[in-house]
Amino acid sequence: MKVYLLSPPSNDGSKRVREGRCQAQEGIWTTLWPPVSMAQVASVLEEKGIAVKVTDAGAEDIDEKGLEALLVRFSPDVLMINTSTPSIDHDLTMAALAKRLLPDVATVAFGIHVSELPRACMEAEKALDFIIHNEPEHTTVDLVDTLKNGGDFSKILGLTYRDKDRIVTNPPRPYIKDLDALPFPAWHRVDISRYVLPHSRRPYLKVTPARGCPYHCVFCVAQGYYGKRLRMRSVESVMAELKYDIQRYGVTDFFFWTETFTMNRKFVIELCRRMQDENLQVRWVCNSRVDTIDEEMLSSMKAAGCWMISYGVESSSQEILDRSKKGITVEQIKEACRMTRKAGIQMTAHIVFGLPGDTPASIRDTVRFVRKMGFDYAQFYCATPWPGTELYKMAKQYGWLIPEAPWADYEQNKSVLNMEGLTADAVVRLRQEGFRSFYLYPLTIWRTLFKIRSLNELKNVLGMAKSFSMFISRSNIFLFFIERLL
């Protein structure tokens, strides 16, 4: 039995992250994330003695012709397709492509979109045999075992499948209780040299210390994919994975990949203490909420190698934060910024434009707020009503959705919401304006240049600026300037 895990090539030349709630192109970071979900599924299959191949086509610059050759060469029994909402229509065509080359291959899709809309996806692509709902590890093992040995698909929890002319969705699978029991991601199946930090170009890996999110932000799909309850790994397990990755892969840069790394204070303090006690020479970043940190925690994180924290700020308007059910206050944002700067940790602000209640004035206020708070970086997104979010339900209820918009437009650099007083086109223009206003702000430029430590880093930053300028500047002046420097 052989299983091929595929993140498909795009039909437009873009490179894409397909990772649970994160469904985006490379964006302002001009880098891709290591595909931890595929590496994790590969590890549980290898543990069962299954031959596995992993291809992240975008990162590896593989087009459909190249993929065809790889499929024929590996000749898998099962093709598992990693999917996302904006790429879903093209992602699902991989099932037909595989069946044309290998008529007996079983085709499987996983990801947040197919988990939320399984019937629609199965009806749209007749060559698709199965859909795995939510976190894929245990369902994948059960499905592969059933395909290998014969059995009853109706007994596999968390699965949608075809039964002759019917599409059947089984009861949901409980979320994995013991995350420590999962083997470490099979990064040896991935070309990790493809995933590098944008400034230093050093390779980095993801480590997942927890899954689940108890918060109720209207724009996020995290709860649907990983559940509402926080499930933690042990400090011992995370430490063991870090040491394993350092020893086997020679990587010392990490992204602690979870919805909110700082949610469990005891875990963070203990992990940072262990990293210091064992002199683990690593650099790492994480996601956080502004209401989950304090000075002691930040000091411990800095001492253990944390150099940047990404905060979900979303807006500087308390009314918009409340309507979005973010559960934080503007004062908490200000205090988190103060404490993080004091700890000497860099900050990234994640901002969403076009949330319920937003206006051009509130969006511009938010950009000015982010500049004033001293963020080192900012990511500006268009509010996207992903299927499975409360925002999607609200948009359908109030008639905000652009009816003819394809799934490809459900993308965070586009908008499909026409709300009262704020059109989709206006949100896109304001997002471009926000990027220009923040990244061409003299203090932002100064902070960026001040962090550069070598000529190579300067060249990397200028390369990022060139890519960045292609979608923030309506003229070629900024791009011309960067090209002369390069």
Summary of the structure (lengths in Angstrom):
residues: 486
radius of gyration: 22.2
end to end distance: 49.4
largest distance: 64.7
contacts: 1640
relative contact order: 0.09
helix: 45%
strand: 18%
